[in-house]
Amino acid sequence: MRTGRMGVRAGVSDWAIALGVAAALLVTGLSAQHSPTSLDLLGYALLTAGGLGLAARRRAPVLVLAVTGLCAVGYQAAGFDVPAVAYLFAVYAAVRAGHRAITVVASVTMLAALPLAALASGLHDTGEAFARARGALEIAWLVAAGAAGEALRQAERRADEAERTREETARHRADEERLHIARELHDSLTHQISIIKVQSEVAVHVARKRGEPVPEALLAIQEAGREATRELRATLQALRDDDTTPPHGLDHIPELVKRASRTGLDATLTIEGQRHDVPAAVGRTAYRIVQESLTNIARHAAATTASVRIDYRPDALAIQVDDDGKATPDTAPAPGIGLLGMRERVAALGGRLRAEPRGERGFTVQAELPVDHTS
């Protein structure tokens, strides 16, 4: 939006300058003393066209340079001894755009053509014609216009370079911070999760070796340890890779529900609507919402059933997770880190989230994530 507003302002400024220059040239042409000829109408038209042509100097600086130069030669030949002000603006714009060689060639051609045009119009004799043509387009003004364009071009280039340097520095610092976080996570979590995983696998192995039934809770701990190891590895890799390969998405939700069922929870998954591709960020957020909801149900809800519903809508992805736990309408949900994390993820995508007790018993989490098919 900022770029659009700047473009509108630039367009208005270009037209204001073009109209101002055209008016100044036309007024100068009307007030100048010149011999009345049948070319007056053509001269006025060239004066006006030369000024109005400046409106396109940002989009087509070389074309505007040629048009203003030809108009200046034309109205000189028609008997109008008017300074080529529009051409000076065109020189400034062309040099600013980086067309220095073309501008030099065009300006040398103009310096040669204007005296000939003035001589052909019969404004002055040979000596005066050359002198007055030099007055119409002073070399000093021409050099000044080119120098101003070059100075601004260099200033803009330095500003762009400084901006690129700042962006590269910021990216470098972000990369360093991601690596630091990855190292911290690796050092603080990997060892503990590995111990849990190994201990649970040993316990399962010993129980089976003795011919004893393996408790479902122990199997769930074993599977959770394996999944935590995989997810931690994927998360660390994503941190190192600048999050270009998101570890989980919609395709992994059935496995989440399946793992929740192994803990003794009657968990079901329902998918509605016409399935379509969604952005990776939306899929990743949907996965995290379901994961956090099922984790909260297992830890806090004392529920026996849980239902997960994914609804593919034309312009949104809707997620709903319900349970029949101990929450009641009079129970205010505790603002834990999990719920705050879900709200932040949904808000970052411009979506909506509801997390509250249901009308009868249990808890519901409802999220709506917008899907932009044009991106």
C-alpha positions in Angstrom: 0.0 0.0 0.0 2.9 2.3 0.8 4.3 1.7 -2.7 1.0 2.4 -4.3 0.7 5.7 -2.4 4.2 6.7 -3.4 3.4 5.9 -7.0 0.3 8.1 -6.9 2.3 11.0 -5.4 5.1 10.6 -8.0 2.5 10.6 -10.8 0.8 13.8 -9.5 4.2 15.5 -9.1 5.2 14.5 -12.7 2.0 15.9 -14.1 2.3 19.1 -12.0 5.8 19.7 -13.3 4.7 18.9 -16.9 1.8 21.3 -16.8 3.9 24.0 -15.2 6.6 23.8 -17.8 4.1 23.6 -20.6 2.3 26.7 -19.3 5.6 28.6 -18.9 6.7 27.7 -22.4 3.4 28.7 -23.9 3.3 32.0 -22.0 6.9 32.7 -23.1 6.0 31.9 -26.7 2.9 34.1 -26.7 4.8 37.1 -25.2 7.9 36.8 -27.4 8.3 39.1 -30.3 8.5 37.1 -33.5 7.5 37.5 -37.1 3.9 36.3 -37.6 3.8 33.3 -39.9 1.5 30.5 -40.7 3.6 28.2 -38.5 2.4 29.9 -35.3 -0.2 27.2 -34.5 2.4 24.5 -35.0 4.9 26.4 -32.8 2.3 26.6 -30.0 1.5 22.9 -30.3 5.2 22.0 -30.1 5.7 24.3 -27.0 2.8 22.6 -25.3 3.8 19.1 -26.3 7.4 19.6 -25.2 6.2 20.5 -21.7 3.4 17.9 -21.3 5.8 15.1 -22.5 7.6 15.5 -19.2 4.8 13.6 -17.5 6.3 10.4 -18.8 9.9 11.1 -17.9 10.1 8.4 -15.1 8.6 5.7 -17.3 10.4 6.5 -20.6 13.2 8.9 -20.0 15.0 8.3 -23.3 11.7 8.7 -25.3 11.0 11.9 -23.4 14.5 13.2 -24.1 14.0 12.7 -27.8 10.5 14.2 -27.8 11.4 17.3 -25.9 14.6 17.8 -28.1 12.6 17.5 -31.3 9.9 19.9 -30.0 12.6 22.4 -29.1 14.2 22.2 -32.5 10.7 22.4 -34.1 9.5 25.5 -32.4 12.8 27.2 -33.0 12.4 26.4 -36.7 8.8 27.7 -36.5 10.1 31.1 -35.3 9.7 30.8 -31.5 12.9 31.8 -29.8 12.0 30.1 -26.5 14.5 28.4 -24.1 14.4 24.6 -24.2 13.4 24.3 -20.6 11.6 21.0 -21.1 14.7 19.5 -22.6 16.7 20.4 -19.5 14.2 18.5 -17.3 14.5 15.6 -19.7 18.3 15.6 -19.4 18.0 15.5 -15.7 15.5 12.6 -15.8 17.6 10.6 -18.3 20.8 11.0 -16.4 19.1 10.1 -13.2 17.8 6.9 -14.9 21.4 6.0 -15.9 21.3 6.9 -19.6 24.4 9.1 -19.6 25.8 8.2 -23.0 22.5 8.6 -24.8 22.0 12.0 -23.1 25.5 13.3 -24.1 24.9 12.3 -27.7 21.4 13.8 -27.8 22.7 17.0 -26.2 25.5 17.4 -28.6 23.0 16.9 -31.5 20.7 19.5 -29.9 23.6 22.1 -29.6 24.2 21.7 -33.3 20.6 21.6 -34.4 19.2 24.6 -32.5 21.3 27.2 -34.2 20.5 25.7 -37.6 16.8 25.8 -36.7 17.0 29.4 -35.6 18.8 30.3 -38.8 16.3 28.5 -40.9 13.4 30.3 -39.2 14.9 33.7 -40.2 14.8 35.0 -36.6 18.3 36.5 -36.8 21.2 36.8 -39.2 23.9 34.1 -39.1 26.0 35.6 -36.2 23.0 36.5 -34.1 21.3 33.2 -34.7 24.2 31.2 -33.2 24.5 33.6 -30.3 20.7 33.5 -29.5 20.6 29.7 -29.9 23.4 29.5 -27.3 21.2 31.7 -25.0 18.2 29.3 -25.5 20.2 26.3 -24.3 23.1 27.5 -22.3 25.8 24.8 -22.0 26.2 25.6 -18.4 22.5 24.9 -17.7 22.8 21.7 -19.7 25.8 20.5 -17.6 24.0 21.5 -14.4 20.9 19.5 -15.3 23.0 16.4 -16.1 25.1 16.9 -12.9 22.0 17.1 -10.8 20.6 13.9 -12.3 23.8 12.1 -11.7 24.2 13.3 -8.1 20.7 12.1 -7.3 21.3 8.8 -9.0 24.4 8.2 -7.0 22.6 9.2 -3.8 19.8 6.7 -4.5 22.3 4.0 -5.3 24.1 4.6 -2.0 20.8 4.5 -0.2 19.8 1.2 -1.8 23.2 -0.2 -1.0 22.9 0.8 2.6 19.4 -0.8 2.8 20.7 -4.0 1.3 23.6 -4.0 3.8 21.1 -3.5 6.7 18.9 -6.4 5.4 22.0 -8.7 5.1 23.1 -7.8 8.6 19.7 -8.5 10.0 19.5 -11.8 8.2 23.0 -12.7 9.4 22.0 -11.9 13.0 18.8 -13.9 12.6 20.7 -16.9 11.3 23.1 -16.7 14.3 20.2 -16.5 16.7 18.5 -19.5 15.1 21.8 -21.5 15.4 22.1 -20.4 19.0 18.5 -21.5 19.8 19.2 -24.8 18.0 22.3 -25.4 20.1 20.5 -24.5 23.3 17.5 -26.8 22.5 19.9 -29.6 21.5 21.9 -29.3 24.7 18.9 -28.9 27.1 16.3 -31.3 25.6 18.0 -34.0 23.6 19.7 -35.6 26.5 16.6 -35.7 28.7 14.3 -37.0 25.9 16.8 -39.6 25.0 16.8 -40.9 28.6 13.0 -41.1 28.6 13.0 -42.9 25.3 15.7 -45.4 26.3 14.2 -46.1 29.7 10.7 -46.7 28.3 12.1 -49.0 25.6 14.1 -50.9 28.2 10.9 -51.3 30.4 8.9 -52.5 27.4 11.6 -54.9 26.4 12.0 -56.4 29.9 8.2 -56.8 30.3 7.9 -58.6 27.0 10.9 -60.8 27.9 9.3 -61.8 31.1 6.0 -62.5 29.3 4.2 -59.8 31.2 1.5 -57.6 29.6 2.9 -54.2 28.6 0.8 -51.3 30.1 -0.8 -49.1 27.5 0.6 -46.1 29.3 4.2 -47.4 29.0 3.7 -48.0 25.3 2.3 -44.5 24.9 5.4 -43.1 26.7 7.6 -45.1 24.4 5.9 -43.8 21.3 5.8 -40.3 22.7 9.6 -40.4 23.3 10.2 -41.5 19.7 7.9 -38.8 18.3 9.5 -36.2 20.6 12.9 -37.2 19.3 11.8 -37.0 15.7 10.0 -33.7 16.2 13.0 -32.2 18.1 15.3 -33.2 15.3 12.9 -31.8 12.7 12.6 -28.5 14.7 16.3 -28.1 15.0 16.7 -28.8 11.3 14.1 -26.2 10.5 15.9 -23.7 12.7 19.1 -24.3 10.9 17.4 -24.2 7.5 15.5 -20.9 8.1 12.2 -22.8 8.4 12.1 -23.7 4.7 11.1 -27.3 5.3 8.2 -27.3 7.9 8.3 -30.5 9.8 4.5 -31.2 10.1 1.3 -30.3 8.4 -2.2 -31.5 7.7 -1.0 -34.9 6.4 0.4 -35.6 9.9 -2.9 -35.0 11.8 -4.2 -38.6 11.4 -1.1 -39.8 13.2 -1.7 -37.4 16.0 -5.2 -38.7 16.5 -4.0 -42.3 16.3 -1.4 -41.7 19.0 -4.0 -40.0 21.2 -6.1 -43.2 20.9 -3.3 -45.3 22.2 -3.4 -43.5 25.5 -7.0 -44.8 26.1 -8.8 -41.8 24.7 -11.5 -42.5 22.2 -10.3 -40.0 19.5 -11.9 -39.6 16.1 -11.0 -37.5 13.0 -13.5 -36.2 10.6 -12.6 -34.4 7.4 -15.2 -32.4 5.5 -15.4 -30.3 2.4 -13.5 -30.6 -0.9 -9.8 -31.1 0.0 -7.4 -28.5 -1.6 -3.9 -27.4 -1.1 -3.3 -24.8 1.6 -0.2 -22.7 2.3 2.5 -24.4 4.4 2.0 -22.0 7.3 -1.7 -22.8 7.5 -1.1 -26.5 7.5 1.6 -26.2 10.1 -0.7 -24.0 12.3 -3.5 -26.5 12.0 -1.2 -29.3 13.1 -0.1 -27.4 16.1 -3.7 -26.5 17.1 -4.7 -30.2 17.0 -1.5 -31.3 18.8 -1.9 -28.8 21.6 -5.6 -29.5 22.0 -5.1 -33.2 22.2 -2.2 -32.7 24.6 -4.3 -30.5 26.9 -7.1 -33.1 26.8 -4.8 -35.9 27.8 -3.2 -33.8 30.6 -6.0 -31.8 32.1 -9.5 -32.7 30.8 -10.1 -36.1 32.3 -12.0 -36.9 29.1 -12.9 -40.2 27.6 -13.7 -39.0 24.1 -12.2 -36.4 21.7 -13.3 -35.4 18.2 -11.2 -33.6 15.7 -13.0 -32.0 12.7 -11.2 -30.5 9.7 -13.4 -28.5 7.3 -12.0 -27.5 3.9 -13.9 -24.3 2.9 -13.4 -22.3 -0.3 -11.7 -19.4 1.5 -10.7 -20.9 4.9 -9.6 -24.0 6.8 -11.7 -24.7 9.9 -10.5 -26.8 12.8 -12.6 -27.9 15.7 -11.5 -30.1 18.6 -14.0 -31.2 21.2 -13.8 -33.3 24.3 -16.2 -34.5 27.1 -14.0 -33.6 29.9 -14.6 -31.9 33.2 -14.8 -28.4 32.0 -18.1 -26.6 32.5 -19.5 -23.2 31.3 -18.7 -21.9 34.8 -15.0 -22.9 34.4 -12.8 -20.2 33.0 -10.0 -21.6 30.9 -6.6 -21.1 32.4 -4.5 -18.9 30.0 -1.6 -21.3 29.7 1.3 -21.2 27.3 -0.3 -23.6 24.9 -3.5 -21.5 24.4 -1.4 -18.3 24.1 0.8 -20.0 21.5 -2.3 -21.1 19.5 -3.8 -17.6 19.6 -0.5 -16.1 18.4 -0.2 -18.5 15.5 -3.8 -18.0 14.4 -3.5 -14.2 14.8 -0.3 -14.2 12.7 -2.3 -15.7 9.8 -5.3 -13.3 10.2 -7.6 -16.0 11.5 -9.9 -16.4 14.5 -9.7 -18.8 17.5 -12.2 -19.7 20.2 -11.1 -21.8 23.2 -13.8 -22.2 25.8 -16.0 -24.7 27.7 -18.8 -26.2 25.8 -22.5 -25.8 26.5 -22.9 -29.0 28.4 -19.6 -30.5 29.5 -16.2 -30.5 28.0 -14.0 -28.1 26.1 -13.9 -26.9 22.5 -11.2 -25.3 20.4 -12.4 -23.7 17.2 -10.1 -22.1 14.7 -10.6 -20.5 11.3 -7.6 -20.0 9.1 -8.0 -17.9 5.9 -6.6 -19.5 2.8 -5.4 -17.1 0.1 -5.4 -19.0 -3.2 -3.8 -16.1 -5.0 -0.5 -16.4 -3.1 
